[in-house]
């Protein structure tokens, strides 16, 4: 008995030491598609586009059915992603063009800078678009603490550019003849993982696809043109071809993680920055598209995959927003925001782990147009509280009210039938805007509900 007691003590001490040993934080891969509508993936009901790798990701993880972009255009959503703050708070609520003086100031603590506190090596591959006039280099990613910046634009993005030489990245040399940009970004992502497999990494793979002007690889486009039902706006062969290259990259990443033994300790998130463009696709049964605050302009695919942590095959109706990615990743990496840092999203870490009941919350959008949008979107604000959503148009003062549970396609305006809810939500939206939005005309907040 005297010999057994010391042995038990040693075993207990070893168990305590093991229990106290900090877990290795997960590698993080955040994949952002450009202008990808909520209905383009097979796992979201599309039967024309071929997205087997993303569909397997959804089947092995969690697929969200009520996920939203923070804005109906790219730049402000990317502001929310990188800062964790609503673009209305930052003061950039529209996309930035080549003449725009605005940019994301290096004073903001970006997501990659926060993760560096937990020892993450960070890499941006692809689209940034958080600066207007690129010649002044004020908001370029190098000023925001990235360890590696690869194949990211150094000139204004306009009209799409998918085959080398890339006009917005003139210094990028092709690896192969006739190089296709999405393929290049995928290969760079694989190489980044291999280089950084020994320590925690944060990879932000920000695709330029499927932004217009659409340009798929000819052999892929030809395949889709031969499929039954191919069309111009519904089942678009060019868009399907471009999306297939994005999907192929997901397959490459999973294969690389598996080969290196990293798959079980890597969180993968996939989403988009705004809805699909109505001149090249359809977001039906949702109404509207990019540049609009209807569901088709802001509801997005959102997939989370982390074997052994996120339960496989889960479909979540939790309402989530781009703003939630920042606090979620901080919690998973055990990083606390600065005491004076304002975060406008919530952590959904407990949702991902399958431990949370639905979190009730209110979402806000603020989209005052700085310039006419080529897709014709209107200057507006919106609020979603529960299943009820209100849109306020700044140009005319028009109000629309929808019950998304009964009418996800927003076909029936209930603003006259539900005057109490109309007044409550409009007042709530304006109070939020007055507290949050920078440089917003105060006259708009004084209009009668």
C-alpha positions as CSV (number, residue, x, y, z in Angstrom):
1,X,0.0,0.0,0.0
2,X,2.9,2.3,0.8
3,X,4.2,1.8,-2.8
4,X,0.8,2.4,-4.4
5,X,0.1,5.8,-2.8
6,X,3.2,7.5,-4.3
7,X,2.3,6.1,-7.7
8,X,-1.2,7.4,-7.5
9,X,0.1,10.8,-6.5
10,X,2.4,10.9,-9.5
11,X,-0.4,9.9,-11.8
12,X,-2.7,12.6,-10.4
13,X,0.0,15.2,-10.7
14,X,0.6,14.2,-14.4
15,X,-3.1,14.4,-15.1
16,X,-3.2,17.9,-13.5
17,X,-0.3,19.1,-15.5
18,X,-1.9,17.7,-18.7
19,X,-5.2,19.4,-17.9
20,X,-3.5,22.7,-17.3
21,X,-1.5,22.5,-20.6
22,X,-3.0,25.1,-23.0
23,X,-4.6,23.6,-26.1
24,X,-3.0,24.5,-29.4
25,X,-5.2,27.2,-30.9
26,X,-6.8,26.1,-34.2
27,X,-5.5,27.1,-37.5
28,X,-8.0,29.4,-39.2
29,X,-8.9,29.6,-42.9
30,X,-11.4,32.3,-43.9
31,X,-12.5,32.0,-47.5
32,X,-14.5,34.9,-48.9
33,X,-16.1,34.8,-52.3
34,X,-16.9,38.0,-54.1
35,X,-20.6,38.7,-55.1
36,X,-21.7,35.1,-54.5
37,X,-25.4,34.9,-53.9
38,X,-26.9,32.7,-51.2
39,X,-28.4,30.2,-53.7
40,X,-25.4,29.3,-55.8
41,X,-24.1,26.3,-53.9
42,X,-25.4,22.8,-54.2
43,X,-25.8,22.6,-50.4
44,X,-28.1,25.6,-50.6
45,X,-30.3,24.1,-53.3
46,X,-28.6,24.9,-56.6
47,X,-28.9,22.1,-59.1
48,X,-26.9,23.6,-61.9
49,X,-23.6,24.8,-60.4
50,X,-21.2,22.1,-59.3
51,X,-19.7,22.7,-55.9
52,X,-18.9,19.2,-54.5
53,X,-16.1,20.3,-52.2
54,X,-18.1,23.1,-50.6
55,X,-21.0,20.8,-50.3
56,X,-18.8,18.2,-48.4
57,X,-17.6,21.0,-46.2
58,X,-21.3,21.8,-45.3
59,X,-22.1,18.1,-44.8
60,X,-19.1,17.7,-42.4
61,X,-19.8,20.9,-40.5
62,X,-22.5,23.6,-40.0
63,X,-24.5,25.4,-42.7
64,X,-26.3,28.6,-41.7
65,X,-29.6,29.5,-43.5
66,X,-29.9,33.0,-42.1
67,X,-26.4,34.5,-42.5
68,X,-26.0,38.1,-43.6
69,X,-23.4,40.4,-45.1
70,X,-23.2,43.7,-43.2
71,X,-23.7,45.6,-46.4
72,X,-25.1,45.0,-50.0
73,X,-21.7,45.9,-51.5
74,X,-18.1,44.8,-51.0
75,X,-16.0,47.4,-49.2
76,X,-18.3,48.0,-46.1
77,X,-18.7,44.3,-45.6
78,X,-15.0,43.8,-45.7
79,X,-14.7,46.7,-43.2
80,X,-16.9,44.8,-40.8
81,X,-14.9,41.6,-41.3
82,X,-11.5,43.2,-40.6
83,X,-12.5,45.6,-37.8
84,X,-15.5,43.9,-36.1
85,X,-17.2,47.3,-36.3
86,X,-20.2,48.3,-38.3
87,X,-19.2,50.2,-41.4
88,X,-21.5,53.0,-40.3
89,X,-19.3,53.4,-37.2
90,X,-16.1,53.4,-39.3
91,X,-17.6,55.9,-41.8
92,X,-17.2,53.8,-45.0
93,X,-20.7,52.6,-46.0
94,X,-20.3,52.3,-49.8
95,X,-17.7,50.7,-52.1
96,X,-14.6,52.7,-52.8
97,X,-13.7,53.7,-56.3
98,X,-10.4,54.8,-57.8
99,X,-11.0,58.5,-57.0
100,X,-12.2,57.9,-53.4
101,X,-10.1,59.5,-50.7
102,X,-11.4,57.2,-48.0
103,X,-9.5,54.2,-46.7
104,X,-9.3,51.9,-43.7
105,X,-7.0,53.7,-41.3
106,X,-4.1,51.7,-39.8
107,X,-5.4,53.1,-36.5
108,X,-8.1,50.3,-36.5
109,X,-6.9,47.0,-35.0
110,X,-7.6,44.5,-37.7
111,X,-8.5,40.8,-37.1
112,X,-5.1,39.6,-38.2
113,X,-3.4,42.0,-35.7
114,X,-5.5,40.6,-32.9
115,X,-4.7,37.0,-33.7
116,X,-1.0,37.8,-33.8
117,X,-1.4,38.2,-30.0
118,X,-2.0,34.4,-29.8
119,X,1.0,33.6,-32.0
120,X,-0.8,33.4,-35.3
121,X,1.1,33.9,-38.6
122,X,-1.2,35.8,-40.9
123,X,-1.6,35.8,-44.7
124,X,-3.8,37.7,-47.0
125,X,-4.2,36.2,-50.4
126,X,-6.3,38.1,-52.9
127,X,-8.8,40.9,-52.7
128,X,-8.4,43.7,-50.1
129,X,-10.4,46.7,-51.5
130,X,-10.2,48.8,-48.3
131,X,-8.7,51.8,-50.0
132,X,-9.9,54.0,-52.8
133,X,-7.0,55.8,-54.5
134,X,-4.4,53.1,-54.5
135,X,-1.7,55.5,-55.7
136,X,-1.6,57.1,-52.2
137,X,-1.0,53.7,-50.5
138,X,-2.8,54.9,-47.3
139,X,-5.0,51.9,-46.7
140,X,-2.9,49.1,-48.2
141,X,-2.8,45.8,-46.3
142,X,0.9,46.2,-45.6
143,X,0.0,48.9,-43.1
144,X,-2.4,46.6,-41.3
145,X,0.1,44.1,-39.8
146,X,-0.2,41.2,-42.2
147,X,2.8,38.9,-42.1
148,X,2.3,37.9,-45.8
149,X,0.4,39.7,-48.6
150,X,0.1,37.7,-51.7
151,X,-1.5,38.5,-55.1
152,X,-3.5,41.4,-53.7
153,X,-4.4,44.3,-55.9
154,X,-2.1,47.3,-56.1
155,X,-4.5,49.2,-58.4
156,X,-8.2,49.8,-58.6
157,X,-10.3,46.8,-59.3
158,X,-12.9,47.4,-62.1
159,X,-14.5,45.2,-64.6
160,X,-12.8,42.0,-63.4
161,X,-9.5,40.5,-64.5
162,X,-8.9,36.8,-64.4
163,X,-6.2,35.9,-66.9
164,X,-2.6,37.0,-66.6
165,X,-1.3,39.7,-67.0
166,X,-3.5,41.2,-64.3
167,X,-4.0,44.9,-64.8
168,X,-4.6,45.6,-61.1
169,X,-1.5,43.6,-60.1
170,X,1.0,44.5,-62.8
171,X,4.0,43.2,-60.7
172,X,2.6,39.7,-60.3
173,X,4.5,37.3,-62.6
174,X,2.6,34.2,-63.9
175,X,3.6,30.8,-62.8
176,X,2.1,29.1,-65.8
177,X,1.2,30.1,-69.3
178,X,-2.3,31.5,-69.6
179,X,-2.5,31.5,-65.8
180,X,-6.1,31.8,-64.4
181,X,-6.3,34.1,-61.3
182,X,-8.5,31.9,-59.1
183,X,-6.2,28.9,-59.8
184,X,-3.2,31.0,-58.8
185,X,-4.8,32.1,-55.5
186,X,-5.7,28.5,-54.7
187,X,-2.1,27.4,-55.3
188,X,-0.7,30.3,-53.2
189,X,-3.1,29.2,-50.4
190,X,-1.8,25.6,-50.5
191,X,1.8,26.9,-50.4
192,X,1.1,29.2,-47.5
193,X,-0.2,26.3,-45.4
194,X,2.8,24.1,-46.3
195,X,5.2,27.0,-45.3
196,X,3.4,27.6,-42.0
197,X,2.4,24.1,-40.9
198,X,4.5,24.2,-37.7
199,X,2.7,27.1,-36.0
200,X,-0.8,28.5,-35.8
201,X,-1.8,30.3,-39.0
202,X,-4.6,32.6,-40.1
203,X,-5.2,32.5,-43.8
204,X,-7.6,35.0,-45.4
205,X,-8.2,33.7,-48.9
206,X,-10.2,36.5,-50.5
207,X,-11.3,35.5,-54.0
208,X,-11.9,38.0,-56.8
209,X,-14.4,35.6,-58.3
210,X,-17.3,35.7,-59.1
211,X,-17.3,39.4,-59.6
212,X,-18.2,40.8,-63.0
213,X,-17.2,41.0,-65.8
214,X,-17.6,37.2,-65.6
215,X,-14.8,35.2,-67.2
216,X,-14.6,31.5,-66.6
217,X,-12.0,29.2,-68.0
218,X,-13.1,28.3,-71.6
219,X,-13.2,24.6,-71.0
220,X,-15.3,25.0,-67.9
221,X,-17.7,27.4,-69.6
222,X,-18.1,25.0,-72.5
223,X,-19.1,22.2,-70.1
224,X,-21.8,24.2,-68.4
225,X,-23.1,25.5,-71.7
226,X,-23.9,22.0,-72.6
227,X,-25.9,21.3,-69.4
228,X,-29.7,21.3,-69.5
229,X,-31.2,24.6,-68.4
230,X,-28.2,26.8,-69.1
231,X,-29.2,30.4,-69.5
232,X,-28.0,34.0,-69.1
233,X,-29.3,35.0,-65.6
234,X,-30.5,31.7,-64.3
235,X,-27.9,28.9,-64.5
236,X,-25.2,31.1,-66.0
237,X,-22.4,29.0,-67.5
238,X,-19.8,31.7,-66.9
239,X,-20.6,32.1,-63.3
240,X,-20.8,28.4,-62.8
241,X,-17.4,28.0,-64.4
242,X,-15.9,30.6,-62.1
243,X,-17.5,29.1,-59.0
244,X,-16.1,25.7,-59.9
245,X,-12.6,27.1,-59.7
246,X,-13.3,28.5,-56.2
247,X,-14.7,25.1,-55.2
248,X,-11.7,23.3,-56.6
249,X,-9.5,25.4,-54.3
250,X,-11.5,24.2,-51.3
251,X,-10.8,20.7,-52.3
252,X,-7.1,21.4,-52.6
253,X,-7.0,23.0,-49.1
254,X,-8.7,20.0,-47.5
255,X,-6.3,17.6,-49.3
256,X,-3.3,19.6,-48.1
257,X,-4.6,19.8,-44.5
258,X,-5.2,16.1,-44.5
259,X,-1.8,15.3,-45.9
260,X,-0.1,17.4,-43.3
261,X,-2.2,16.1,-40.4
262,X,-3.8,19.5,-39.8
263,X,-7.4,18.9,-40.7
264,X,-8.7,18.2,-37.2
265,X,-7.1,21.4,-35.8
266,X,-8.2,23.8,-38.5
267,X,-11.4,25.9,-38.6
268,X,-12.6,26.7,-42.1
269,X,-15.2,29.5,-42.7
270,X,-16.7,30.2,-46.1
271,X,-19.0,33.1,-47.0
272,X,-19.4,36.0,-49.4
273,X,-19.4,39.8,-49.2
274,X,-22.8,40.6,-50.7
275,X,-25.5,39.1,-52.9
276,X,-25.3,38.1,-56.5
277,X,-25.6,40.7,-59.3
278,X,-29.0,40.6,-61.0
279,X,-27.6,41.2,-64.4
280,X,-25.8,37.9,-64.4
281,X,-27.7,35.7,-61.9
282,X,-30.9,35.2,-59.9
283,X,-31.2,35.1,-56.1
284,X,-34.7,33.7,-56.3
285,X,-36.7,33.0,-54.3
286,X,-35.1,35.9,-52.5
287,X,-35.9,39.4,-53.8
288,X,-33.2,41.7,-55.2
289,X,-29.5,41.5,-55.4
290,X,-26.2,43.3,-54.9
291,X,-26.6,47.0,-54.0
292,X,-30.1,46.4,-52.5
293,X,-31.2,45.8,-48.9
294,X,-33.7,43.1,-49.9
295,X,-32.6,39.6,-48.8
296,X,-31.1,38.9,-52.2
297,X,-28.6,41.6,-51.7
298,X,-27.5,40.7,-48.1
299,X,-28.3,37.1,-47.3
300,X,-25.3,34.8,-47.8
301,X,-24.1,31.3,-47.7
302,X,-22.1,30.7,-44.5
303,X,-20.4,27.4,-43.8
304,X,-18.2,26.5,-40.8
305,X,-16.1,23.3,-40.7
306,X,-13.9,22.0,-37.8
307,X,-13.8,18.2,-37.4
308,X,-14.3,17.0,-33.8
309,X,-15.5,20.4,-32.7
310,X,-18.4,21.5,-35.0
311,X,-21.0,18.7,-35.1
312,X,-21.3,17.4,-38.7
313,X,-24.4,17.8,-40.8
314,X,-25.9,20.6,-38.8
315,X,-28.2,23.2,-40.3
316,X,-28.5,26.3,-38.2
317,X,-31.2,28.9,-38.3
318,X,-29.2,31.2,-36.0
319,X,-29.2,34.8,-37.4
320,X,-25.5,35.7,-38.0
321,X,-23.7,38.6,-39.6
322,X,-20.2,39.3,-41.0
323,X,-19.6,41.3,-37.9
324,X,-19.7,38.1,-35.8
325,X,-16.6,36.6,-37.4
326,X,-14.2,38.9,-35.5
327,X,-15.4,38.3,-32.0
328,X,-15.9,34.6,-32.7
329,X,-12.3,34.0,-33.8
330,X,-11.0,36.0,-30.9
331,X,-12.8,33.8,-28.5
332,X,-11.7,30.6,-30.2
333,X,-8.1,31.9,-30.1
334,X,-8.4,33.0,-26.4
335,X,-7.7,36.6,-27.3
336,X,-9.5,39.4,-25.5
337,X,-10.3,42.7,-27.4
338,X,-8.7,45.8,-26.0
339,X,-10.7,47.4,-23.1
340,X,-11.7,50.4,-25.3
341,X,-12.4,48.4,-28.5
342,X,-16.0,48.6,-29.7
343,X,-17.2,45.4,-31.3
344,X,-20.6,45.4,-33.0
345,X,-21.0,41.7,-33.5
346,X,-21.4,38.7,-31.2
347,X,-19.3,35.6,-30.7
348,X,-21.0,32.5,-32.1
349,X,-18.4,30.1,-30.8
350,X,-20.9,28.3,-28.6
351,X,-23.3,28.0,-31.6
352,X,-20.5,26.4,-33.7
353,X,-19.8,23.9,-30.9
354,X,-23.5,23.0,-30.8
355,X,-23.9,24.2,-27.2
356,X,-26.1,27.3,-27.6
357,X,-29.8,27.9,-27.8
358,X,-30.8,30.4,-30.5
359,X,-29.4,33.8,-29.7
360,X,-32.1,36.6,-30.1
361,X,-30.6,39.7,-31.7
362,X,-31.2,42.7,-33.9
363,X,-29.3,43.5,-37.1
364,X,-28.9,46.9,-38.7
365,X,-27.8,48.1,-42.1
366,X,-26.9,51.6,-43.2
367,X,-26.4,52.2,-46.9
368,X,-26.4,55.9,-47.8
369,X,-25.1,56.0,-51.4
370,X,-22.0,58.1,-51.9
371,X,-22.5,57.8,-55.6
372,X,-25.1,56.2,-57.9
373,X,-24.6,52.5,-58.1
374,X,-24.3,50.9,-61.6
375,X,-26.8,48.2,-60.5
376,X,-29.4,50.8,-59.5
377,X,-29.5,50.2,-55.8
378,X,-31.2,52.8,-53.6
379,X,-29.9,54.7,-50.6
380,X,-31.5,53.0,-47.6
381,X,-31.3,51.6,-44.1
382,X,-32.7,48.4,-42.6
383,X,-33.4,46.6,-39.4
384,X,-34.2,43.0,-38.6
385,X,-35.7,42.1,-35.2
386,X,-36.9,38.6,-34.9
387,X,-38.6,37.7,-38.2
388,X,-39.7,41.3,-38.9
389,X,-37.6,43.4,-41.2
390,X,-38.0,47.1,-42.0
391,X,-36.4,49.0,-44.9
392,X,-36.3,52.8,-44.9
393,X,-35.4,54.6,-48.2
394,X,-33.4,57.8,-47.7
395,X,-34.3,59.3,-51.1
396,X,-38.1,59.2,-50.7
397,X,-38.8,58.3,-47.1
398,X,-40.7,55.2,-48.2
399,X,-41.0,52.4,-45.6
400,X,-41.4,48.7,-46.2
401,X,-42.1,46.0,-43.6
402,X,-41.8,42.3,-44.2
403,X,-42.3,39.1,-42.1
404,X,-39.4,36.9,-43.3
405,X,-40.8,33.8,-41.6
406,X,-43.9,33.9,-43.8
407,X,-42.5,35.9,-46.7
408,X,-38.7,35.3,-47.3
409,X,-39.1,36.7,-50.8
410,X,-40.4,40.0,-49.4
411,X,-43.4,40.2,-51.7
412,X,-46.0,41.6,-49.2
413,X,-45.4,45.0,-47.6
414,X,-47.0,45.0,-44.1
415,X,-46.2,48.6,-43.2
416,X,-49.8,49.6,-43.3
417,X,-51.1,46.5,-41.6
418,X,-48.7,46.5,-38.7
419,X,-48.4,50.3,-37.8
420,X,-47.2,49.6,-34.3
421,X,-44.3,47.4,-35.3
422,X,-43.5,49.8,-38.2
423,X,-43.2,52.7,-35.7
424,X,-41.2,50.7,-33.2
425,X,-38.7,49.4,-35.7
426,X,-38.3,52.7,-37.5
427,X,-37.7,54.5,-34.2
428,X,-35.2,51.8,-33.1
429,X,-33.4,52.0,-36.5
430,X,-33.0,55.8,-36.3
431,X,-31.9,55.7,-32.7
432,X,-29.2,53.2,-33.6
433,X,-28.1,55.2,-36.6
434,X,-27.9,58.4,-34.5
435,X,-25.7,56.7,-32.0
436,X,-23.6,54.8,-34.5
437,X,-23.3,56.4,-37.9
438,X,-20.6,58.9,-38.7
439,X,-21.3,61.8,-41.1
440,X,-25.0,60.9,-41.6
441,X,-27.5,63.8,-42.3
442,X,-29.3,64.4,-39.0
443,X,-32.3,65.6,-40.9
444,X,-33.1,62.0,-41.9
445,X,-33.3,61.0,-38.2
446,X,-35.8,63.8,-37.5
447,X,-38.5,62.6,-40.0
448,X,-41.7,61.4,-38.5
449,X,-41.9,57.6,-38.2
